Amino acid sequence: MLAKTWKKIGLIILIIACLWNIIFKLVNKISFNDAINGVKQQIQSITKYNN
């Protein structure tokens, strides 16, 4: 009986941890436009430095 209770508690904790991880990744996700703009700036600075 006690083992079933701990199994359920562990499963609930695991589900909460997975949901927390997914939500955290979605919130801190960098947008595609920001990434492209960063690459553009790096390329422009490299070409200025080479010329």
KOLMI-330597 format. One record per residue: residue number from 1; x, y, z of N, C-alpha, C, O, CB in turn. Coordinates in steps of 0.001 Angstrom, whole numbers, plus 500000, padded with zeros to 6 digits. Atoms other than C-alpha are relative to their C-alpha. Glycine has a CB too. Layout:
! KOLMI-330597
num:NUM; nxx:X; nyy:Y; nzz:Z; caxx:X; cayy:Y; cazz:Z; cxx:X; cyy:Y; czz:Z; oxx:X; oyy:Y; ozz:Z; cbxx:X; cbyy:Y; cbzz:Z
...
This chain:
! KOLMI-330597
num:1; nxx:500822; nyy:498806; nzz:500000; caxx:500000; cayy:500000; cazz:500000; cxx:500869; cyy:501261; czz:500000; oxx:500618; oyy:502204; ozz:499249; cbxx:499063; cbyy:499996; cbzz:501209
num:2; nxx:499117; nyy:498844; nzz:499915; caxx:502759; cayy:502414; cazz:500927; cxx:500790; cyy:500191; czz:498711; oxx:501052; oyy:501321; ozz:498300; cbxx:500953; cbyy:499852; cbzz:501179
num:3; nxx:499237; nyy:499914; nzz:501244; caxx:504690; cayy:501586; cazz:497758; cxx:499158; cyy:500629; czz:498887; oxx:499680; oyy:501399; ozz:498081; cbxx:500489; cbyy:498604; cbzz:499573
num:4; nxx:500876; nyy:499415; nzz:501021; caxx:501689; cayy:502483; cazz:495573; cxx:499865; cyy:501509; czz:500201; oxx:499839; oyy:502275; ozz:499237; cbxx:498610; cbyy:499334; cbzz:500036
num:5; nxx:500112; nyy:498571; nzz:499708; caxx:501358; cayy:505833; cazz:497320; cxx:501245; cyy:500739; czz:499549; oxx:501144; oyy:501793; ozz:498921; cbxx:499765; cbyy:500230; cbzz:501493
num:6; nxx:498751; nyy:499357; nzz:500402; caxx:505039; cayy:506673; cazz:496782; cxx:500174; cyy:499991; czz:498487; oxx:500750; oyy:500910; ozz:497905; cbxx:501184; cbyy:499310; cbzz:500661
num:7; nxx:499929; nyy:500069; nzz:501456; caxx:504780; cayy:505547; cazz:493194; cxx:499163; cyy:501108; czz:499372; oxx:499596; oyy:501739; ozz:498408; cbxx:499528; cbyy:498627; cbzz:499499
num:8; nxx:500865; nyy:498932; nzz:500509; caxx:501900; cayy:507963; cazz:492585; cxx:500618; cyy:501371; czz:500259; oxx:500581; oyy:502246; ozz:499393; cbxx:498608; cbyy:499918; cbzz:500647
num:9; nxx:499360; nyy:498727; nzz:499670; caxx:503723; cayy:510793; cazz:494362; cxx:501186; cyy:500243; czz:499079; oxx:501368; oyy:501359; ozz:498591; cbxx:500452; cbyy:500019; cbzz:501475
num:10; nxx:498853; nyy:499874; nzz:500898; caxx:506855; cayy:510147; cazz:492299; cxx:499570; cyy:500314; czz:498582; oxx:500208; oyy:501119; ozz:497903; cbxx:500823; cbyy:498728; cbzz:500015
num:11; nxx:500516; nyy:499741; nzz:501343; caxx:504844; cayy:510098; cazz:489087; cxx:499495; cyy:501436; czz:499865; oxx:499730; oyy:502084; ozz:498845; cbxx:498877; cbyy:499017; cbzz:499665
num:12; nxx:500496; nyy:498621; nzz:500015; caxx:503166; cayy:513400; cazz:489941; cxx:501169; cyy:500981; czz:499975; oxx:501143; oyy:501959; ozz:499228; cbxx:499098; cbyy:500272; cbzz:501228
num:13; nxx:498823; nyy:499132; nzz:499986; caxx:506531; cayy:514993; cazz:490738; cxx:500697; cyy:499978; czz:498650; oxx:501150; oyy:501018; ozz:498171; cbxx:500974; cbyy:499572; cbzz:501106
num:14; nxx:499370; nyy:500114; nzz:501312; caxx:507950; cayy:513693; cazz:487460; cxx:499229; cyy:500784; czz:498945; oxx:499836; oyy:501466; ozz:498119; cbxx:500106; cbyy:498535; cbzz:499588
num:15; nxx:500826; nyy:499272; nzz:500965; caxx:505045; cayy:515120; cazz:485455; cxx:500156; cyy:501504; czz:500199; oxx:500289; oyy:502244; ozz:499225; cbxx:498516; cbyy:499592; cbzz:500134
num:16; nxx:499839; nyy:498572; nzz:499719; caxx:505347; cayy:518505; cazz:487170; cxx:501372; cyy:500484; czz:499545; oxx:501487; oyy:501570; ozz:498977; cbxx:499809; cbyy:500282; cbzz:501503
num:17; nxx:498654; nyy:499614; nzz:500419; caxx:509101; cayy:518584; cazz:486537; cxx:500107; cyy:500087; czz:498478; oxx:500747; oyy:501000; ozz:497956; cbxx:501027; cbyy:499005; cbzz:500541
num:18; nxx:499977; nyy:499964; nzz:501467; caxx:508620; cayy:517782; cazz:482845; cxx:499250; cyy:501214; czz:499470; oxx:499734; oyy:501888; ozz:498561; cbxx:499392; cbyy:498716; cbzz:499422
num:19; nxx:500764; nyy:498827; nzz:500430; caxx:505948; cayy:520453; cazz:482431; cxx:500760; cyy:501289; czz:500304; oxx:500762; oyy:502217; ozz:499494; cbxx:498624; cbyy:500023; cbzz:500687
num:20; nxx:499216; nyy:498830; nzz:499620; caxx:508135; cayy:522971; cazz:484274; cxx:501138; cyy:500219; czz:499007; oxx:501406; oyy:501350; ozz:498600; cbxx:500556; cbyy:499839; cbzz:501428
num:21; nxx:498891; nyy:499929; nzz:500948; caxx:511048; cayy:522178; cazz:481945; cxx:499524; cyy:500490; czz:498633; oxx:500175; oyy:501334; ozz:498016; cbxx:500673; cbyy:498630; cbzz:499864
num:22; nxx:500538; nyy:499600; nzz:501297; caxx:508914; cayy:522549; cazz:478810; cxx:499602; cyy:501472; czz:500018; oxx:499917; oyy:502204; ozz:499080; cbxx:498793; cbyy:499125; cbzz:499621
num:23; nxx:500432; nyy:498610; nzz:499899; caxx:507407; cayy:525852; cazz:479967; cxx:501207; cyy:500924; czz:500068; oxx:501212; oyy:501978; ozz:499431; cbxx:499102; cbyy:500202; cbzz:501232
num:24; nxx:498797; nyy:499174; nzz:499877; caxx:510834; cayy:527227; cazz:480915; cxx:500695; cyy:500146; czz:498654; oxx:501174; oyy:501230; ozz:498320; cbxx:500965; cbyy:499396; cbzz:501029
num:25; nxx:499367; nyy:499935; nzz:501318; caxx:512222; cayy:526358; cazz:477475; cxx:499193; cyy:500857; czz:499037; oxx:499779; oyy:501578; ozz:498230; cbxx:500174; cbyy:498599; cbzz:499426
num:26; nxx:500837; nyy:499191; nzz:500882; caxx:509271; cayy:527968; cazz:475690; cxx:500104; cyy:501485; czz:500330; oxx:500096; oyy:502325; ozz:499430; cbxx:498549; cbyy:499550; cbzz:500094
num:27; nxx:499923; nyy:498605; nzz:499583; caxx:509550; cayy:531166; cazz:477710; cxx:501333; cyy:500610; czz:499589; oxx:501375; oyy:501765; ozz:499164; cbxx:499805; cbyy:500120; cbzz:501513
num:28; nxx:498676; nyy:499465; nzz:500282; caxx:513296; cayy:531558; cazz:477136; cxx:500470; cyy:499737; czz:498579; oxx:501650; oyy:499916; ozz:498279; cbxx:500985; cbyy:499427; cbzz:500959
num:29; nxx:499625; nyy:500312; nzz:501379; caxx:513254; cayy:530567; cazz:473471; cxx:500306; cyy:501286; czz:499239; oxx:499544; oyy:502249; ozz:499311; cbxx:498877; cbyy:499208; cbzz:499290
num:30; nxx:499617; nyy:498847; nzz:500803; caxx:515046; cayy:533021; cazz:471187; cxx:499237; cyy:499928; czz:498680; oxx:499064; oyy:498855; ozz:498102; cbxx:501552; cbyy:500042; cbzz:499760
num:31; nxx:500775; nyy:499991; nzz:501236; caxx:513060; cayy:534109; cazz:468173; cxx:500930; cyy:499853; czz:498799; oxx:502117; oyy:500169; ozz:498878; cbxx:499168; cbyy:501297; cbzz:499886
num:32; nxx:499227; nyy:500223; nzz:501217; caxx:514219; cayy:533263; cazz:464659; cxx:500517; cyy:501326; czz:499444; oxx:501650; oyy:501403; ozz:498968; cbxx:499148; cbyy:499273; cbzz:498946
num:33; nxx:499595; nyy:498685; nzz:500514; caxx:514313; cayy:536940; cazz:463649; cxx:501182; cyy:500562; czz:500788; oxx:502090; oyy:501152; ozz:500204; cbxx:498819; cbyy:500984; cbzz:500056
num:34; nxx:498876; nyy:499528; nzz:499196; caxx:516613; cayy:537796; cazz:466554; cxx:501286; cyy:499269; czz:499635; oxx:502356; oyy:499875; ozz:499580; cbxx:499701; cbyy:499821; cbzz:501486
num:35; nxx:498820; nyy:500782; nzz:500387; caxx:518974; cayy:535001; cazz:465558; cxx:500534; cyy:500457; czz:498652; oxx:501745; oyy:500602; ozz:498487; cbxx:499664; cbyy:498502; cbzz:499952
num:36; nxx:499583; nyy:499556; nzz:501335; caxx:519050; cayy:536128; cazz:461916; cxx:500641; cyy:501378; czz:500080; oxx:501670; oyy:501619; ozz:499448; cbxx:498797; cbyy:500026; cbzz:499030
num:37; nxx:499429; nyy:498661; nzz:499856; caxx:519672; cayy:539744; cazz:462902; cxx:501377; cyy:499950; czz:500655; oxx:502266; oyy:500713; ozz:500275; cbxx:499064; cbyy:500890; cbzz:500819
num:38; nxx:498690; nyy:500152; nzz:499372; caxx:522545; cayy:538676; cazz:465141; cxx:501045; cyy:499500; czz:499022; oxx:502180; oyy:499976; ozz:499029; cbxx:499910; cbyy:499055; cbzz:501174
num:39; nxx:499072; nyy:500517; nzz:501006; caxx:524147; cayy:536703; cazz:462316; cxx:500340; cyy:501078; czz:498982; oxx:501491; oyy:501195; ozz:498563; cbxx:499405; cbyy:498771; cbzz:499293
num:40; nxx:499761; nyy:498907; nzz:500954; caxx:523736; cayy:539660; cazz:459945; cxx:501000; cyy:501007; czz:500562; oxx:501902; oyy:501456; ozz:499855; cbxx:498678; cbyy:500711; cbzz:499652
num:41; nxx:499091; nyy:499042; nzz:499378; caxx:525481; cayy:541972; cazz:462387; cxx:501417; cyy:499439; czz:500076; oxx:502384; oyy:500167; ozz:499854; cbxx:499506; cbyy:500373; cbzz:501400
num:42; nxx:498673; nyy:500613; nzz:499947; caxx:528350; cayy:539521; cazz:462825; cxx:500650; cyy:499999; czz:498628; oxx:501841; oyy:500289; ozz:498513; cbxx:499913; cbyy:498572; cbzz:500541
num:43; nxx:499452; nyy:500020; nzz:501363; caxx:528807; cayy:539187; cazz:459066; cxx:500417; cyy:501405; czz:499583; oxx:501472; oyy:501582; ozz:498973; cbxx:498965; cbyy:499428; cbzz:498998
num:44; nxx:499662; nyy:498624; nzz:500348; caxx:528742; cayy:542972; cazz:458626; cxx:501261; cyy:500462; czz:500715; oxx:502092; oyy:501149; ozz:500122; cbxx:498844; cbyy:500929; cbzz:500334
num:45; nxx:498800; nyy:499585; nzz:499268; caxx:531353; cayy:543481; cazz:461339; cxx:501240; cyy:499299; czz:499445; oxx:502315; oyy:499898; ozz:499412; cbxx:499846; cbyy:499697; cbzz:501505
num:46; nxx:498870; nyy:500728; nzz:500572; caxx:533597; cayy:540804; cazz:459779; cxx:500402; cyy:500618; czz:498674; oxx:501592; oyy:500778; ozz:498402; cbxx:499658; cbyy:498514; cbzz:499816
num:47; nxx:499667; nyy:499412; nzz:501297; caxx:533351; cayy:542361; cazz:456320; cxx:500616; cyy:501388; czz:500168; oxx:501511; oyy:501754; ozz:499406; cbxx:498750; cbyy:500081; cbzz:499114
num:48; nxx:499398; nyy:498692; nzz:499730; caxx:534113; cayy:545829; cazz:457730; cxx:501444; cyy:499833; czz:500472; oxx:502326; oyy:500594; ozz:500076; cbxx:499175; cbyy:500771; cbzz:501056
num:49; nxx:498655; nyy:500236; nzz:499465; caxx:537129; cayy:544441; cazz:459572; cxx:500954; cyy:499554; czz:498888; oxx:502123; oyy:499940; ozz:498886; cbxx:499956; cbyy:498938; cbzz:501123
num:50; nxx:499154; nyy:500508; nzz:501089; caxx:538445; cayy:542687; cazz:456436; cxx:500289; cyy:501065; czz:498948; oxx:501316; oyy:500994; ozz:498273; cbxx:499338; cbyy:498800; cbzz:499340
num:51; nxx:499804; nyy:498945; nzz:501018; caxx:538053; cayy:545785; cazz:454211; cxx:500749; cyy:501135; czz:500556; oxx:501006; oyy:502110; ozz:499849; cbxx:498690; cbyy:500493; cbzz:499452
